[in-house]
């Protein structure tokens, strides 16, 4: 039976170009999704190349297994966060003794965005959930909105959404939730939160056309990041990738907003640094050498052709390094 999972992998041609998968090489895909990128890699690494893939979303795992069934003997899927990369690779190292490349696509899938029951989109009327792993994760976006204290809400909106009106918004939400009837004090729907945000910020629904992006966009982003510990997990996994990559192996990261891209950019830049002695020092005493080469001197963005075909690709940013 054909899967109803919908997603278009972004920067697919660029991933193949920069990761350079070759016959019998082994790779890791930290964000499997429906398997689009992994399928391209497995096709290039035949007949014996394998991919170790991480995916928290059960629907995505099911779709990937169906989409990649011809590669079943060369694909290992792990139902865990990529934050556990080193631990899980240790368990499968005998199958993939040398890793030639690692991919991280940090974006949401269209399937996650388009399913109202997941709560990722402010355009839907589903429960405000936002968990990647609905089986094992317990914290939901609804719980954050309804239970977290004002100071924690401010921090989430400021740090994860860069929301200018964070204090006003948090204060308004704390006041609003006190007015809710008992049956709505346990869970709310996405549409209810959007309406409340607009009221707190005194924005009329009829005036939304004057905004470049919907006022709820960054707030929903902040909640999703908080629910899934996205920035913490990204910070945890980056050093693990470098330990696992073979010399000459490449790490490719696709991010979709400035918070993620900033973490990746700074991490890559630090790995590429040479001498760290003070500028006034006449000779180098630290003997620090770069441990990677930066392959993408400028961030790679989708072509206009790809954006026309898949509008959701427009914010994708690709950076690639190679281990020395």
C-alpha positions as CSV (number, residue, x, y, z in Angstrom):
1,X,0.0,0.0,0.0
2,X,1.4,3.4,-1.0
3,X,2.3,5.8,1.8
4,X,0.3,9.0,2.1
5,X,3.3,10.7,3.7
6,X,4.0,13.9,1.7
7,X,7.4,15.7,1.6
8,X,9.8,17.1,-1.0
9,X,13.5,17.0,0.1
10,X,15.2,20.3,-0.3
11,X,18.5,21.0,-2.0
12,X,18.6,17.4,-3.2
13,X,21.0,18.0,-6.1
14,X,23.3,20.1,-3.9
15,X,23.4,17.4,-1.2
16,X,24.6,14.8,-3.8
17,X,27.1,17.4,-5.2
18,X,28.6,18.3,-1.8
19,X,28.6,15.0,0.0
20,X,29.9,13.2,-3.1
21,X,28.6,9.7,-2.3
22,X,30.5,7.0,-4.1
23,X,30.4,3.2,-4.6
24,X,30.3,1.3,-1.3
25,X,30.8,4.3,1.0
26,X,28.8,4.5,4.2
27,X,26.8,7.6,5.4
28,X,24.7,8.8,8.3
29,X,21.4,10.7,7.8
30,X,20.5,12.4,11.1
31,X,17.1,13.4,9.9
32,X,15.6,10.7,7.7
33,X,12.1,12.0,7.1
34,X,10.5,10.2,4.2
35,X,13.9,9.1,3.0
36,X,14.4,11.5,0.0
37,X,18.0,12.4,0.7
38,X,18.9,8.9,1.9
39,X,17.5,7.3,-1.2
40,X,19.8,9.5,-3.4
41,X,22.8,8.5,-1.2
42,X,21.9,4.8,-1.3
43,X,21.6,4.9,-5.1
44,X,25.1,6.4,-5.4
45,X,26.7,4.0,-2.9
46,X,25.5,0.7,-4.4
47,X,26.1,-2.1,-4.2
48,X,27.3,-2.3,-0.6
49,X,27.2,1.2,0.9
50,X,25.0,1.6,3.9
51,X,23.1,4.5,5.6
52,X,22.5,4.7,9.4
53,X,19.4,7.0,9.7
54,X,17.8,8.7,12.7
55,X,14.1,9.6,12.8
56,X,11.8,10.3,15.8
57,X,8.6,10.6,13.8
58,X,6.8,7.2,13.5
59,X,4.9,8.2,10.3
60,X,8.2,9.3,8.7
61,X,9.9,6.0,9.6
62,X,7.0,4.0,8.1
63,X,7.1,6.1,4.9
64,X,10.8,5.8,4.6
65,X,10.7,2.0,4.9
66,X,8.1,1.9,2.1
67,X,9.9,4.5,-0.1
68,X,13.3,2.8,0.3
69,X,12.2,-0.9,0.4
70,X,14.6,-1.7,-2.5
71,X,17.5,-0.7,-0.2
72,X,16.2,-2.6,2.8
73,X,19.5,-4.5,3.3
74,X,21.6,-1.3,3.3
75,X,19.4,0.9,5.5
76,X,19.5,0.9,9.3
77,X,16.8,3.1,10.9
78,X,17.1,4.3,14.5
79,X,14.0,5.6,16.3
80,X,15.9,8.1,18.4
81,X,17.0,11.7,18.3
82,X,20.3,12.4,16.5
83,X,21.5,13.7,19.9
84,X,22.3,10.0,20.6
85,X,24.5,9.8,17.4
86,X,27.7,8.6,19.0
87,X,26.0,6.0,21.2
88,X,23.9,4.6,18.3
89,X,26.8,4.6,15.9
90,X,28.8,2.6,18.4
91,X,26.2,-0.1,18.2
92,X,26.3,-0.3,14.4
93,X,29.9,0.5,13.7
94,X,30.6,-3.1,12.6
95,X,28.1,-2.5,9.7
96,X,29.5,0.9,8.8
97,X,33.1,0.9,9.9
98,X,34.0,4.2,8.1
99,X,31.7,7.1,7.6
100,X,32.2,9.2,4.5
101,X,29.5,11.8,5.2
102,X,26.8,12.9,7.5
103,X,23.7,14.8,6.6
104,X,21.4,16.9,8.8
105,X,18.2,18.4,7.4
106,X,16.8,20.4,10.3
107,X,13.5,21.4,8.7
108,X,10.0,20.2,9.3
109,X,8.5,17.9,6.7
110,X,5.4,18.9,4.8
111,X,3.6,16.0,6.3
112,X,4.2,17.4,9.8
113,X,3.1,20.9,8.8
114,X,0.0,19.8,6.9
115,X,-1.4,17.5,9.5
116,X,-3.7,19.5,11.9
117,X,-3.4,16.9,14.6
118,X,0.3,17.6,15.0
119,X,-0.2,21.3,15.9
120,X,2.9,22.6,14.0
121,X,1.0,25.0,11.8
122,X,-0.9,28.1,13.0
123,X,-3.1,27.7,10.0
124,X,-4.8,24.6,11.4
125,X,-7.3,23.9,14.1
126,X,-5.7,20.8,15.6
127,X,-4.4,20.3,19.1
128,X,-1.4,22.4,20.1
129,X,1.0,19.4,20.3
130,X,4.3,19.9,18.3
131,X,6.1,16.8,19.5
132,X,8.3,15.0,16.9
133,X,7.9,11.8,18.9
134,X,4.3,11.5,20.0
135,X,4.9,8.2,21.7
136,X,7.8,8.9,24.0
137,X,7.9,12.7,24.4
138,X,5.5,14.1,27.1
139,X,5.9,17.9,26.9
140,X,3.6,19.6,24.5
141,X,3.3,23.2,23.3
142,X,-0.1,23.3,24.9
143,X,1.4,22.5,28.3
144,X,4.0,25.3,27.8
145,X,1.3,27.9,27.1
146,X,-1.1,26.7,29.9
147,X,1.4,25.9,32.7
148,X,4.8,27.6,32.3
149,X,5.4,30.7,34.4
150,X,5.6,34.1,32.8
151,X,9.4,34.4,33.1
152,X,9.9,31.0,31.3
153,X,7.5,32.0,28.6
154,X,9.4,35.3,28.1
155,X,12.7,33.3,27.8
156,X,11.2,30.9,25.2
157,X,9.8,33.7,23.0
158,X,12.9,35.8,23.2
159,X,15.6,33.0,22.8
160,X,13.8,30.7,20.4
161,X,11.6,33.1,18.5
162,X,13.4,36.4,18.8
163,X,9.9,37.9,19.4
164,X,10.1,41.6,20.0
165,X,7.0,41.7,22.1
166,X,7.9,38.7,24.3
167,X,7.1,40.3,27.7
168,X,3.8,41.7,26.6
169,X,2.8,38.4,25.0
170,X,3.8,36.3,28.0
171,X,2.0,38.6,30.4
172,X,-1.1,38.5,28.2
173,X,-1.1,34.7,27.9
174,X,-0.8,34.2,31.7
175,X,-3.8,36.5,32.2
176,X,-5.8,34.9,29.4
177,X,-5.3,31.3,30.6
178,X,-6.8,32.2,34.0
179,X,-10.1,33.0,32.2
180,X,-10.4,29.6,30.5
181,X,-13.1,27.2,31.5
182,X,-11.8,24.1,33.3
183,X,-12.2,21.8,30.3
184,X,-9.8,24.0,28.3
185,X,-7.2,24.4,31.0
186,X,-5.6,21.0,30.0
187,X,-5.1,21.4,26.3
188,X,-5.9,24.1,23.6
189,X,-6.0,24.1,19.8
190,X,-3.7,26.0,17.5
191,X,-6.4,28.3,16.2
192,X,-7.3,29.3,19.8
193,X,-3.7,30.3,20.5
194,X,-3.5,32.3,17.2
195,X,-6.6,34.2,18.0
196,X,-5.3,35.0,21.5
197,X,-1.9,36.1,20.2
198,X,-3.7,38.6,17.8
199,X,-5.9,39.9,20.6
200,X,-2.9,40.4,23.0
201,X,-0.9,42.2,20.3
202,X,-4.0,44.1,19.3
203,X,-3.8,43.0,15.6
204,X,-7.0,42.7,13.7
205,X,-7.4,39.6,11.5
206,X,-8.3,41.9,8.6
207,X,-5.0,43.7,8.9
208,X,-2.8,40.6,8.5
209,X,-2.0,41.5,4.9
210,X,0.3,44.3,6.0
211,X,2.7,41.8,7.7
212,X,5.4,40.0,5.7
213,X,5.0,36.9,7.8
214,X,2.1,36.1,10.1
215,X,2.6,37.5,13.7
216,X,2.2,33.9,15.1
217,X,5.1,32.5,13.0
218,X,7.9,33.1,15.4
219,X,5.8,32.2,18.4
220,X,5.0,28.8,16.9
221,X,8.7,28.4,16.0
222,X,9.7,29.1,19.6
223,X,7.2,26.6,21.0
224,X,8.3,23.9,18.6
225,X,12.0,24.4,19.4
226,X,11.2,24.3,23.2
227,X,9.1,21.2,23.0
228,X,11.7,19.3,21.0
229,X,14.9,20.7,22.6
230,X,16.0,21.5,19.0
231,X,18.9,23.9,19.7
232,X,20.2,21.9,22.6
233,X,20.2,18.7,20.5
234,X,21.9,20.5,17.6
235,X,24.6,21.8,20.0
236,X,25.1,18.3,21.4
237,X,25.3,16.5,18.0
238,X,27.8,18.7,16.2
239,X,30.9,17.6,18.1
240,X,29.7,13.9,17.8
241,X,29.7,14.2,14.0
242,X,33.3,15.3,13.9
243,X,34.4,12.3,16.1
244,X,32.6,9.9,13.8
245,X,33.6,11.2,10.4
246,X,36.6,9.6,8.7
247,X,39.3,12.0,7.4
248,X,38.1,13.5,4.2
249,X,34.5,12.9,5.3
250,X,32.0,15.7,5.0
251,X,29.2,17.1,7.2
252,X,26.3,18.8,5.5
253,X,23.7,20.8,7.5
254,X,20.6,22.3,6.1
255,X,19.0,24.8,8.5
256,X,15.8,26.9,8.1
257,X,16.2,29.8,10.5
258,X,18.9,32.1,11.8
259,X,19.1,30.5,15.3
260,X,20.1,27.1,13.8
261,X,22.3,28.6,11.1
262,X,24.2,30.7,13.6
263,X,25.1,27.7,15.7
264,X,26.3,25.7,12.7
265,X,28.2,28.7,11.2
266,X,30.0,29.5,14.4
267,X,30.8,25.8,15.1
268,X,32.3,25.4,11.6
269,X,34.2,28.6,11.9
270,X,35.8,27.5,15.2
271,X,36.8,24.2,13.8
272,X,38.5,26.0,10.8
273,X,40.5,28.3,13.0
274,X,44.2,28.1,13.1
275,X,46.4,29.9,15.6
276,X,44.5,31.3,18.7
277,X,47.5,33.1,20.2
278,X,46.9,36.8,21.1
279,X,47.4,39.2,18.1
280,X,50.4,40.8,19.9
281,X,52.3,37.5,20.1
282,X,55.3,37.6,17.7
283,X,55.2,33.8,17.2
284,X,52.6,31.1,17.5
285,X,52.9,29.1,20.7
286,X,49.5,27.4,20.7
287,X,50.2,25.0,17.7
288,X,46.5,25.0,17.0
289,X,45.7,23.7,13.5
290,X,42.4,23.7,11.6
291,X,40.6,20.4,11.9
292,X,38.2,21.0,9.0
293,X,38.0,22.7,5.6
294,X,35.0,24.9,4.9
295,X,33.6,23.6,1.6
296,X,30.8,26.2,1.2
297,X,32.5,29.6,1.6
298,X,29.1,31.2,1.3
299,X,25.9,29.6,2.4
300,X,24.1,27.6,-0.3
301,X,20.5,28.5,-1.0
302,X,17.8,26.9,-3.2
303,X,17.6,28.1,-6.8
304,X,14.6,30.0,-8.0
305,X,13.5,27.0,-9.9
306,X,13.4,24.9,-6.7
307,X,11.6,27.6,-4.8
308,X,9.0,27.8,-7.6
309,X,8.5,24.1,-7.4
310,X,8.6,23.9,-3.6
311,X,7.9,27.2,-1.8
312,X,8.8,25.8,1.6
313,X,12.4,25.4,0.4
314,X,12.9,29.2,0.2
315,X,14.4,29.5,3.7
316,X,16.8,26.5,3.4
317,X,20.5,27.2,4.1
318,X,23.2,24.6,3.4
319,X,26.7,24.6,5.0
320,X,29.3,21.9,4.4
321,X,32.7,21.1,6.0
322,X,35.3,18.4,5.3
323,X,37.3,16.8,8.1
324,X,41.0,17.1,7.7
